[in-house]
Amino acid sequence: MTLVVFEDELWRHFATLTQARPVFELRAGAFTARERVGATAAMAGAGSDEALGLGRAYLMGHYGPQDGMAAFLRVGAPIVLVNGRALDLAWLPALLAEPLDTVYLAGGALLGARLSPSLASAVFFYLRDQQAADARDELLRFARARDLGPDEPPLLLRYPWDLISQAGEQIVRDMPLLEQRLPLLMDAVPNVVVRGERVYVGPGARLDGPLVLDSRDGPIFIESGAHIEPFSFIQGPCYIGAGSIIASARIRGETAIGPVCRIGGEVEASTIQGFSNKHHDGFLGHSWLGEWVNIGAMTTNSDLKNNYGSVRVALEGVGQIDSGVLKLGVFLADHAKLGIGLHLNGGTMIGTGSNVFGVHSVPKNVPHFTWGGEIFREYRIDSMIGVARTVMGRRKRQLSPTYEALLRAAFAVSGGSRGTVAQSSVALAPSVALEALARAEAAAVQA
C-alpha cells in the first residue's frame, strides 16, 4: 500500500502560512496531517508509517519523494489518498479496509480514497495541480462513493484559525497515537506537582522542579529530550515536542509546541510548528507559529478585541473575512522574525521570511520576504537565506540545497504580495518616511 497525502484547492486559504511548506505539513495538535496519516495507518495494521506528500510543484523537491511521481505508483500496490487538510482521522482505518476503488467524501469534498494503481494514475495529474474537485469527479465515474456527511466535528481544515481552535481537541484525539510511545508518568518526581492522571513523559525528558503539571482539563504529553525548567506551569491538553525547552513559562491549555523550541513567558492555546524561539517574557495567545520563528523580548499579541467582537482576518489572495472567532491571535509564517517590545493585534498575518522591528504596533498584514517597521522593503533573498543558514546552524541543522531552492522559489512566487507593501505599512508624512527609512537601513546593517 502507498499512502499519499495531497493538497487541494483550498491551500489558498492558508497561503500566508504555506509559501514554504505544503498544507499537509502544518501542525494541528501534536502532528502534521502527513505524520498523523502514517501513524494512524500503522496503528491500524496497514504495515507502513510513512505517507508521501503531493503538493505544489516547487515544494516537491524538498517535501516530495526523491524519485518523483514514480514513487506514487509502485507496481501492483493499492493507493490510499488522504486530503492534506484532514483533521480527525477516525474514518481512515475503515477506508483502509474498503474494497479497491472506494471514495470517501466530506460535504462533497474529496476526503480520501483507496484505489487501484490504474485508477489512481488517472487522477494524479489533477492532484499534482491541486485540482481535487476534478479528481473527485473523475473518480466518481468509476468508484463507489461514501459521503461522511456534515463536517461536524470538523474533518477538514477550512481556514487558518481552525489550526488554533481545533488544537486542544486534536491533542485529545491524538492520544491513542501518542500513548504508543510515551509512558504514563507513574512515579513521583521531586518537586513536581502532578494534578490529574494523564501526564505522559518520554524517556530522557527532564522535569526540573519546582513545577506544576495540571492534566485535569486534558492530557499532557512531553516527548523524549524535552526539558521543563523550574517554576514552569503546564496545563493540558498540551503537547511538548522533543528537544524543546520550557523556560520557567506558563503554558496554558490547548497548546502544541513542536521539536527544538525555546519557550518562555506566557503561552495560551497556541501552536508552534518547531525550531522556533519565544524565550523571553511576553504573551502569545491563540496564535500559530511556523518554523525558525523568533520573537523578541516583551513582544506581545492581543487575542481579544475590546468590544468582544469576532476578529477579521485578511487572507492572502482571498480578502477580508470575518473569522467568527472571539479569541484569535496572530499567524507567523516560517522564518518570521519579530523584534523586541512589539505589539500585535488579533488577526495579524506575518509572511514567510519577514523581519519586523522598531515600531510599537505591527501592521496587520506583512507580506512575504519584507523587512522594516514604520515602512517595509523587500528582503533580498540572498540576505534572508544567509540569516536562515546561521539560525539553522545554531540548532545544528543544515540548510540543504533542496530547502534553499524551495526558499528561492517561494520568494519568486510571492512577489505579487510585496506589491502591497505600501498599503501594509504605517502611513507616514514624506519627511518622516525618509527618516524612518534611514533608521531602518541603519538597523538592518547593524543586525
Secondary structure, DSSP 4 states (H G I P E B T S, - for coil): -EEEEE--GGGGGGTTT-SSS-GGGSEETTEEHHHHHHHHHHHTT-S---EEEE--HHHHHHHS-TTGGGGG--TT--EEEEETTB---TTHHHHHTSPSSEEEEETTEEEEEEE-HHHHHHHHHHHHTT-HHHHHHHHHTTSEEEE--S--S-SB--STTHHHHTHHHHHHHTHHHHHTTS-B--S--TTEEEESS-EEE-TT-EE-SSEEEE-TTS-EEE-TT-EE-TT-EEESSEEE-TT-EE-S-EE-SSEEE-TT-EE-SEEES-EEEES-EE-SS-EEES-EEEES-EE-TT-EE--B-TT-PPPEEEETTTEEEE---SB---EE-TT-EE-TT-EE-TT-EE-TT-EE-S-SB--SEE-TTEEESSSEEE--HHHHHHHHHHHHHHTT----HHHHHHHHHHHHHTGGGGGGHHHHSPP--HHHHHHHHHHHHHHHHH-
